[in-house]
Amino acid sequence: MNFWADQRLVVTGGSGFLGSHLVKQLKDRGAVDVFVPKSSEYNLTKEEAIIRLVGETKPDVIIHLAAVVGGIGANREKPGRFFYENLIMGALLVEQARLFRVKKFVAIGTICSYPKFTPVPFKEENLWDGYPEETNAPYGLAKKMLLVLSQAYRQQYGFNSIFLLPVNLYGPGDNFDPQSSHVIPALIKKCLDAEKSHEEEIVVWGTGKATREFLYVEDAAEAILLATEKYNKGDPVNIGAGFEISIKELAELIMELTGFQGRIVWDPTKPDGQPRRMVDTTRAYQEFGFKARTNFREGLKKTIEWYKERIRNL
């Protein structure tokens, strides 16, 4: 508690999905000086805005969550934007954090940075063993450059920047926009919409054979805060739940939990994305004691109930 009470913090993306949960946990832990920049006031792709942000807030710690993100469709539609904006935000923030002598920079990467055919479970040392899966490579590589930058600045300037690699997140507050959502909110929305309109089927991209690992958003926030408190090394760290589920199994589970009685029609003309995903979480546990706590089924139930409540109130 003393650690957080004494820190001035900037959380980029702090009003977003992960950020809102993280900021709440920060305040629960005793943080009193937490600044969340609004994109309307601070465009983080512009150097002038970042100089103003860091100069005005004079943070001890920056937790960089802000990112341009989306599912397979969004990544395929806007690869240039996903690469440029994620790359430039990270580079400008780290450089100004160094110049303003920020004590610690917490960079949030992505499991999309791993090579397409990484052996399961993904170990951090596998990061450079190949090219990422094509549909999200621009996003994954932009984030991976932030790891290179973090390590280079640690080597040359002694700058304390750490790099975390979370798996796909889910939970209350997720993005349910069909144009940019990830697989869990997309499937929840499809099932509930179909149930409401008495449709007999939903169409899902791919074959259902690909596997994914999912981490409940509150667990992810806890992992980031533990790492901020306790981890001060240049090596990247996976943040995950340590399990793997196929998209077919996931879709069937969401159908059950939402009460949708119809069937799934798979569209194999659309990409599956990376064939398999699951990370080795040993380093996170050894270095800062993180272990995911939320049961996947229970986490899905909470997410579905949150979304139902939201659409009831619209």
C-alpha positions, 0 to 999 in steps of 0.5 A: 500500500505504501508503494502506491500511496507515494507514486504519481502515476500516468495510465495511458488508456486508463479509461478503456477496457483494461485501463478502467479495471486497472485504475480501480485496482490502483485506487483500491491499493491506495494510489491517490495521484493517478492521471488518465489522459483523455485522447481528446486532450492528448493525442499520443501519436504527437510528440508535442502532446506527449511532452505536454503530458509528461511535463504537466504530470511529472509522473514517477510511473507510466503504465502504457495501456493505450493501443489501437486494437481489434479482432482479425477483421479490424487488423486485416482492414487497417494494418498500416494504422495498427502498425504506425499508431502503436509504434509511434505511441510507444516510441514517443512515450518511452523517449519522453519518459527517459528525458523527464526522468520517469522512474519506471515505464510499464509497457504492455505488449501482446501475445500477437507478437509471437511467431505463427508456429510457436511451440505450445506453451509459448515461452518468452525465449520463443519470441524471436523464432519466426514471423507473427501470424499474418493477419495481426503481424503489423500490430504484433510487430509494432508492440514487439518493437516496444520491447526492443526499445525498452531493452535498448534504453535499459542498456544505454540509459539505465532506464527502468522499462518492463515489458509484459505480454498478456494473452487475449483479455475478456470481461465486463466492459469489453468492446462489443462493437462487431466491427472491432471486437475480439472473439468472446464479445463477438460470440456473446453478441451473436448468440444473444442477438440470434436468441432475441430474433429467434434465428436458428444459426450464427455464422462464425469465422474460420473452422473452429480448430484454432485455439486461444487462451483467455485471461479475465480482465481483473486478473490482468490488471492485478498482474500488471500492478504486481509487476509494477511493484516488484519486477525491474528486469528487461526480460519480457514476461507472459501474462496468462491463465495457463489454459487452451481452448478451441474456438469451437469449444468456446463457441459451444460454451458461450451458446450454452451460457447465453441460452442460444439453442441454434447451431453454428455455421463455420465460414472456412473462407475466413481466416482462423488466425494463429493456429494455437495460443497458450503461454507458459506463465512460470516467469510471472509467478516466479518473478512477482507471484502472479497466478490467474484466479478467475475460473473461465466459466465464471468469468464468461458468466460475469461478462454475459451478465454485464453485457445483458445489463448494458443492453437492457439499459440502452 
